[in-house]
Each structure stands twice: as C-alpha cells, then as structure tokens.
Amino acid sequence: MEFEDSRKKYEIEFTGIGNINGHSVPMFKLTLYKPVKAESGFCIHDIKTENGVTGIKFSQYSNIAKAYKFKGNVLSSMLPEALDYIQKTHDEELNKVIEEAKNDPETWRWWTGCDTGNLYISPNTELGWEFRPDLEEIKDTLEKVHKFGAYDLFGKEDEKNLVSHETVMKIYNGIIEEKKNKQAEKKAAKEAKENPIFQKAKETGEPQIIESHPVECEDPREECNTDIVTVYAMPDGTTKRTQNHTW
C-alpha cells in the first residue's frame, strides 16, 4: 500500500512470514520513492519512537540508510495510517499462522547430534509450531526417553529423515501409557504397604508411623544439621507430618 505526504512517498508490502529466534514474524518491505529511492525489509519489532517521532528503525547497513548517506542507524518516520496498516497486516497474517498451526504436521524431521548421538526431532514445518505447546511436549518427551535410540525408533538413516505424525504419536502415546502404568503400580504398592498401618491406627486409636527419614535442617536459628521427618497414619484416616531437630 502506498503512502505520501509533503516530504515522503513510500510503499509498504507484506513479504511473508519469517523466523526470528524461533518465532513466526510477519515481514514487510518499505520502498521509498522520495526523497530518496531505496528499499529495505523490516518487521513490527523495528518500529521505534525516538524524540517523539515514530517510524521504522533501519540499520546503518540497510539500503535505506545508505540511500540517505547516513553513517548510523536511521529512523524513517511513518504516517499514523501507515503504522496502522503495518499493525493490522501483522495481526492478520500472524493469526493465519496460528490457525494453520492448529493442524497437526504430516511428518516430523529427526536427526542425531554429530558429537553426542542424541536424538533430535521436530515437526516438519519451519513456522507456527511455537503456538503448539503439545507438540513441544511430544518433542521433549521423545528426545528424553529415546535419547540414544533414534535408529531403534526410525530405522536406518535415510536421505530425508522423515517420520509420519501417526508414528510419532504412537511412540509418544506408548510412553505416556507406560508412565501411567508405572504410576498406578507405584500407587498400588504404596496403598498395599500403608493400608495395614492405617487399619492399625484406626483399631488402636493411636498414630502409627508410615515412614521416617532424615532431611537437611534449613532453620538458621537452630544449631543442627539434620532434622528427622516422620509421617504418621492417624486414626481418622489422614496423615500427619512432623519435622524434629537433632542436636
């Protein structure tokens, strides 16, 4: 879209989505027609206000700074309607990325670290998946659980190193299911150990010790290094925790 005032004529175009520090950012191009002719790219983060003037801050190495024959960074002032256009277009294009990110990726890329052999995996898309914390969780889980198991998971390395989303989800869901089973087993074992203790507390009307273990004393007012934590089963079915100093 073109803009013009008594001193300046220019055009602002949306040029696509860029990746800046892992974030999807709409990118633009400013084309100046007067007072100089030049063009340079920018994003919304380059909009600055200095000494009451709001515009686009271009590096001294940009074509626009060079066209002005400026030796440092240059702030190219913008009309309010131009700034509104940039903001509106930025929001619209970023919302498109967010909407597109709601669709699951068809494939994931995987590779191994050259020095460590660690597994690395990410959705086979360069943009938008920072809006999918669930995919980040899947990535982190696979990389942690199968740290050195890339080839066991995906077979021999091929030219593209791609794996389907369905395969990734099958592996991930298997990890989650195994974790749930282990938690259930741990809970059942804990209950099997503690139930008789709670039963005895109920029958006797006296607290019964479930466990007792040492911990570091963090009270600076006390001259001891170790406290004893004791957990009791109470007659009413609740638990009570005490922490006592050792001198």
N, C-alpha and C positions, 0 to 999 in steps of 0.2 A: 504494500500500500504506500502511496506517495504522500508526502507532507511538504508544505512550503510556507515560509514566512518571508519577511523583507530581507533577511540575511542569509537564509539557507534553504536549499531544496534537496530532498533526500527520499529514498525509498527503503522500506523495511520489509524483508521477506522471511518467512519461516522456512528453514532449510532441512529440518529433520530432527531426530532425537539423538542426542549424544550421550556418552557415558563419561561422567566426571566423578572420579573417586568412588566408582561402584554405584552411582546414582543416575537414573534416567533424567536427562535435562533437555528440554526443547531448545534448539539452537536457531539463531537468526543471522541474517546478513544485512548490514547497513551499507547502502550505496549512496554516496554523496555526489550530487551534480553541481552544486555551488555552495560555498565559494571555491571549493577545490573538487577535483574528481578523484575518487578513490572508493574502495570497498573493503570491508573487514567483517569477520564473523564475531558474534558475541552471544551471551546468554543473559538471562534476567539477573544473574548474580553480578553482572558487570555494571548494573545501574547504580550510580552513586550520587550523593548530594554533597557538594562542596561549596562553601561560601554562599549558600542559598540557591545554588544552581544545580538542577537535577539533569542528569544525562547519562551517557554511556562512557565508561572509563576504558580507553584503549591503551594497550601497551605501547611504549616508545618504539617497539619493533613492528607494530602493525602498519599496514599500508596507509591507514588514515593519519596516524601520527607522522609518518614520513611525508605524506602529501602536504600537511601543514608545516613541514620542515621544523617540527617541534623536537627538541632534544630530550624530552622526558615523556612520561605518560600524558595523554591528553583526554580531557573530559569534553565530549561532544554533546552540547545541550540538546534537549528534546522538547518538543511541544507537549503539553499535557495530553492531547489526544493521541499522540504517538506513543507515549508511555502507557496510556490506557489500552491501546491496541496490542502492545507487547504483552502486558499483563493478561489480557483476555485470551490472546492466542496461546500464551504459555499454559494457562489453566486448561483450555480446551484440549490442547494436544497432550498434555500430561494425563488428563482424565481418560483419553483414548488408550494410553499405555496401561493405565490402571485397570481399565475394563478388559483389555486384551489379556492382561496378566491373570485374570480370573480363570482363563482356560488353562488346563494342565498342559505341560510341554509334551510333545510327541516322543521326544527322545532326550536322553541325558548324555553328556560327554564325560568320559573318565580317563584318567591318566595316573601315572605313578611318578613320585619325586625322583629326580635323577640321582641324588645323593642318598636319600633315605629309603626309597622304595615304597613310601607311604601312598595309600590310595587317596586320590582326589577326584571329586565328582561334582558336577553342577548341571542344572537344566540347560539344554541345548538352545539357549536364547541369550543374547547379549543384553537385552533390555527388559525392564519391568519386573523381574522376579524379586527385586528388593521389596516389592509390595506383597510378597507371599511368604510370611514367616513360617508357614507349614512346610514349604519346600526347603527353607533354611534348616529346619529341624531334621528333615529327612537327610539332607546332605551331611549335617554334623553327625547324625547317628550312624550312617553307613561308614563314614570316614573313621569314626571312633571304634566301632565294633569290628570292622574288617580292615583295620589299619594296614596290615600287610597281606591282605587276601584278595587283591584285585583280580589276579588270574584265576583263582579258585571261583570267584563270583562270575566273571565275564568271559573266561576262556582266554585263548591266546590273543595277544595284542594284534589288532588289525589296523588298516590304514586310517579308518575314521574314528575308531574307539567310541562308538555309539551304542547305547543300550536303550531299549524301549522303556517308556514310563511304566508300563504294566509290569515289566520285570523288576524295576526299581521298587515299585510299591509292594510287590510280592516279597521281596527281600526285607523291606522295611517292616511290613506287617508281621512277618515272621519274627523279627527281632522284638517287636512290641509284644507279641503274643507270648514269646518265651520269657520276657521280662515279667509279664503279668502272672505267668505260671509260677515263676520263682518267688514272686511276692506272695502269691497265695500259699505256696508251700511254706514259706517263712512264717506267715501269719498263723497257719495251722499248727506248725511246730511250736510257736510261741504260746498259742492257746492251750495246746496239749500239756505244755510244761506248767503254765500258770493256773489252769482251771482247778487242779487239786489244791493249790495254795489258797486260792480264793474260797474254795469249799471249806478248807480247814479254818480260815479266818471267820467264815460265817458260822461254823459249828461252835467254835470256841469263844467267839465274840472278842478275839484279840487280833491285833495286826500281825501279819506274817510276812517275813522277808521274802521278796521276789528276787532281788539282786542287790549286790553291794560292790562298789568299785572305787578306786582312788581317782581323784582329779586334781589338777593344779589349783592351788589356792590363789585367788585373784584379789583378795582383800588386803590392801596395803596397810591396814591398821593392825593386822594380826601377824605375829611372829611365827608363822608356819609356812611350809612349802606345799603341803599336801592336805587336801580335805577328803573325807570319805562320804560318798553319795550312797544312800540306801533308799531303795524303792520298796514300799510295803503294799501288800494286799490288805485292804480294810474290810471289816465285816459287812459294810453296806455295798460292797462290790466295786468301790472306787479304789484309786491308787493314791498313795501319799509319798512324796519325795522329800528326803531330808539331806542336808549337807552340813557336816560337822568338821570342825578344825582338828588337826592333830598337832600337839605341842611336844 
